[in-house]
Amino acid sequence: MNAIEEELNNLKKITTNKIDDNKIEKKKIFNLIKNEVDEFDQISYLLSNEKKIANELKNELNFITDNQVLIQNILSELNFETIIALIREIDKANFNPIIVLTKDPYVSFKRKIQNTKINIENITFIDTISKSFMKNNIEKNVYYVDSLQNLTQLQIVCTKIINENQKSQFIFDSIDVLELFHSDEIIIKFFYSFTRLMNSKNKNCYYLLNNHKLVSKINQFFDKLTVIEKI
């Protein structure tokens, strides 16, 4: 090997070492930034409405034994954080969340939940809205009900999911919406029937609402009422 080839090889080694050093340094910087972002996210979570709601729910509820639970948010803007807190707690209890969407169609809720780092593939959705006004894509974890006017169909879909998934727990994102479609008599009959179904299958279900007047009409069918005051 002549002197020029030897010098070229030395330069290659130096360049390679520098590239390796740069990769190591970049990785160190990346990990440092990631740790700082994770720490910031953790602090943000601890100070968030979701964390405060989660603490209140954990103090009030047993996610194993409390079956039919009404959750009244005094402020409707806390509904989404309440749903997210419920999803996390259900998941921690080794159950699968089933969300009955009565306010947001699946595509809208999916966009909202993307910022929460929750894996939606672990959630089953029952969309009671979209089918009446848009074409829906077939997705394995989404069921579509014609509309909230068809409560029988909703109950049939829930029964199907229960039979297929023994580890399911249900969340209604809002039961206030039922008053737009049905009389008090039909709403009362529905919850009488639906809570009996859930209890017969030993399934927990969490029903969110804001209207205190509706609570007084249907409270007798539920095991517990939890009221989330202003956070």
C-alpha positions as CSV (number, residue, x, y, z in Angstrom):
1,M,0.0,0.0,0.0
2,N,1.5,3.3,-1.0
3,A,1.6,6.5,1.1
4,I,-1.4,8.0,-0.7
5,E,-3.6,5.0,-0.2
6,E,-2.6,4.8,3.4
7,E,-3.5,8.5,3.9
8,L,-6.9,8.0,2.2
9,N,-7.7,5.1,4.5
10,N,-6.7,7.2,7.5
11,L,-9.0,9.9,6.3
12,K,-11.8,7.4,5.8
13,K,-11.4,6.1,9.4
14,I,-11.4,9.7,10.8
15,T,-14.5,10.6,8.8
16,T,-16.2,7.4,9.8
17,N,-15.4,8.0,13.5
18,K,-16.7,11.6,13.2
19,I,-19.9,10.4,11.6
20,D,-20.3,7.8,14.4
21,D,-19.6,10.4,17.1
22,N,-22.2,12.7,15.4
23,K,-24.8,9.9,15.5
24,I,-24.1,9.3,19.1
25,E,-24.3,13.0,19.9
26,K,-27.5,13.4,18.0
27,K,-29.0,10.4,19.8
28,K,-28.0,11.9,23.1
29,I,-29.7,15.2,22.2
30,F,-32.8,13.4,20.9
31,N,-33.1,11.4,24.1
32,L,-32.6,14.5,26.2
33,I,-35.3,16.4,24.3
34,K,-37.6,13.4,24.5
35,N,-37.1,13.1,28.3
36,E,-37.9,16.8,28.7
37,V,-41.0,16.6,26.5
38,D,-42.2,13.5,28.4
39,E,-41.6,15.3,31.7
40,F,-43.5,18.3,30.5
41,D,-46.3,16.1,29.3
42,Q,-46.4,14.4,32.7
43,I,-46.6,17.8,34.5
44,S,-49.2,19.0,32.1
45,Y,-51.3,15.9,32.7
46,L,-51.0,16.2,36.5
47,L,-52.3,19.8,36.3
48,S,-55.0,19.0,33.7
49,N,-58.8,18.7,34.1
50,E,-58.6,15.1,33.0
51,K,-56.3,14.2,36.0
52,K,-58.6,16.1,38.4
53,I,-61.6,14.3,37.1
54,A,-59.8,10.9,37.1
55,N,-59.0,11.4,40.8
56,E,-62.6,12.3,41.6
57,L,-63.9,9.3,39.7
58,K,-61.4,7.0,41.5
59,N,-62.5,8.3,44.8
60,E,-66.2,7.9,43.9
61,L,-66.3,4.7,41.9
62,N,-65.2,1.1,41.9
63,F,-64.5,0.2,38.3
64,I,-65.0,-3.5,39.0
65,T,-68.2,-3.6,41.1
66,D,-70.1,-0.4,40.3
67,N,-72.4,-1.4,37.5
68,Q,-74.8,1.3,36.3
69,V,-73.4,4.8,37.0
70,L,-74.8,8.2,36.1
71,I,-72.1,10.9,35.8
72,Q,-73.4,14.4,35.8
73,N,-71.0,17.1,34.7
74,I,-72.1,20.5,35.9
75,L,-70.1,22.0,33.0
76,S,-70.7,20.3,29.6
77,E,-67.2,21.3,28.4
78,L,-65.8,18.7,30.9
79,N,-67.5,15.8,29.1
80,F,-64.6,15.0,26.8
81,E,-62.1,14.9,29.7
82,T,-64.4,12.7,31.6
83,I,-64.7,10.2,28.8
84,I,-60.9,10.1,28.4
85,A,-60.5,9.6,32.2
86,L,-63.0,6.8,32.1
87,I,-61.3,5.1,29.1
88,R,-58.0,5.1,30.9
89,E,-59.5,3.7,34.2
90,I,-61.4,1.0,32.3
91,D,-58.2,0.1,30.5
92,K,-56.3,-0.1,33.8
93,A,-58.9,-2.4,35.2
94,N,-58.2,-4.7,32.2
95,F,-61.5,-4.1,30.5
96,N,-62.3,-2.9,26.9
97,P,-64.0,0.4,26.6
98,I,-67.1,0.5,24.4
99,I,-68.2,4.1,23.6
100,V,-71.7,4.9,22.5
101,L,-71.4,8.1,20.6
102,T,-74.6,10.2,20.7
103,K,-73.1,13.8,20.3
104,D,-70.0,13.4,18.1
105,P,-69.9,11.2,15.0
106,Y,-67.0,8.7,15.0
107,V,-64.8,10.7,12.6
108,S,-65.0,13.8,14.8
109,F,-64.4,11.9,18.0
110,K,-61.4,10.1,16.4
111,R,-59.9,13.5,15.6
112,K,-60.4,14.7,19.2
113,I,-58.9,11.6,20.7
114,Q,-55.7,11.6,18.6
115,N,-54.0,14.1,20.9
116,T,-54.5,12.0,24.0
117,K,-52.1,9.2,23.1
118,I,-54.9,6.7,23.6
119,N,-54.8,3.8,21.1
120,I,-58.3,3.8,19.5
121,E,-57.7,0.3,18.2
122,N,-58.4,-0.9,21.8
123,I,-61.8,0.8,21.8
124,T,-65.1,-0.2,20.2
125,F,-67.4,2.6,19.0
126,I,-71.1,2.6,18.5
127,D,-71.9,5.6,16.3
128,T,-75.6,6.6,16.5
129,I,-75.2,9.8,14.3
130,S,-73.3,9.4,11.1
131,K,-75.5,6.9,9.3
132,S,-78.3,9.4,8.9
133,F,-76.3,11.9,7.0
134,M,-73.0,10.5,5.5
135,K,-71.5,7.4,4.0
136,N,-69.5,5.4,6.5
137,N,-66.3,3.5,6.0
138,I,-66.3,-0.1,7.3
139,E,-64.0,-0.3,10.2
140,K,-63.6,-3.4,12.4
141,N,-64.1,-1.5,15.7
142,V,-67.0,0.7,14.7
143,Y,-70.7,-0.2,14.7
144,Y,-73.3,2.1,13.1
145,V,-76.8,2.5,14.3
146,D,-79.4,4.2,12.1
147,S,-80.1,6.9,14.6
148,L,-81.0,7.5,18.2
149,Q,-84.6,7.2,17.2
150,N,-84.0,3.4,16.8
151,L,-83.2,2.4,20.5
152,T,-84.1,-1.2,19.8
153,Q,-81.3,-1.4,17.2
154,L,-78.9,0.2,19.6
155,Q,-79.7,-2.4,22.3
156,I,-79.3,-5.2,19.7
157,V,-75.8,-3.9,18.8
158,C,-74.8,-3.6,22.5
159,T,-76.0,-7.2,23.1
160,K,-74.0,-8.4,20.1
161,I,-70.8,-6.7,21.5
162,I,-71.4,-8.1,24.9
163,N,-71.7,-11.6,23.5
164,E,-68.5,-11.2,21.5
165,N,-66.5,-9.4,24.2
166,Q,-66.8,-10.6,27.8
167,K,-64.4,-7.9,29.0
168,S,-66.4,-5.0,27.8
169,Q,-67.5,-1.9,29.7
170,F,-69.7,0.8,28.2
171,I,-69.6,4.6,28.1
172,F,-72.5,6.8,26.8
173,D,-70.9,10.2,25.8
174,S,-74.2,12.0,26.5
175,I,-77.7,10.7,27.3
176,D,-79.2,14.2,27.3
177,V,-79.5,13.9,23.5
178,L,-82.2,11.3,23.9
179,E,-84.6,14.1,24.9
180,L,-84.3,15.5,21.4
181,F,-85.7,12.3,19.9
182,H,-88.0,10.8,22.6
183,S,-90.7,11.5,25.1
184,D,-90.0,11.0,28.9
185,E,-92.0,7.8,28.8
186,I,-89.9,6.2,26.1
187,I,-86.6,7.3,27.7
188,I,-87.7,5.8,31.1
189,K,-88.7,2.6,29.4
190,F,-85.4,2.4,27.5
191,F,-83.2,2.8,30.6
192,Y,-85.4,0.4,32.6
193,S,-84.7,-2.2,29.8
194,F,-81.1,-1.2,29.1
195,T,-79.9,-1.2,32.7
196,R,-81.6,-4.6,33.2
197,L,-79.7,-5.9,30.2
198,M,-76.4,-4.6,31.5
199,N,-77.0,-6.0,35.0
200,S,-78.0,-9.4,33.6
201,K,-74.7,-9.6,31.7
202,N,-72.8,-8.1,34.7
203,K,-71.6,-5.2,32.6
204,N,-70.6,-1.8,33.9
205,C,-71.9,1.2,32.0
206,Y,-71.2,4.9,32.6
207,Y,-73.8,7.4,31.4
208,L,-72.7,11.0,31.0
209,L,-75.3,13.8,31.2
210,N,-75.5,17.5,32.1
211,N,-79.3,18.0,32.7
212,H,-80.2,17.6,36.3
213,K,-83.9,17.3,35.4
214,L,-83.2,14.1,33.5
215,V,-81.4,12.7,36.5
216,S,-84.6,12.9,38.6
217,K,-86.6,11.1,35.9
218,I,-84.3,8.0,35.6
219,N,-82.2,7.9,38.7
220,Q,-84.0,4.9,40.1
221,F,-82.5,2.6,37.5
222,F,-78.9,3.3,38.4
223,D,-76.6,2.1,41.2
224,K,-74.8,5.4,41.7
225,L,-74.9,9.1,40.8
226,T,-71.6,10.9,40.6
227,V,-71.7,14.7,40.2
228,I,-68.6,16.4,38.9
229,E,-68.6,20.0,40.1
230,K,-66.6,22.9,38.5
231,I,-62.9,21.8,38.4
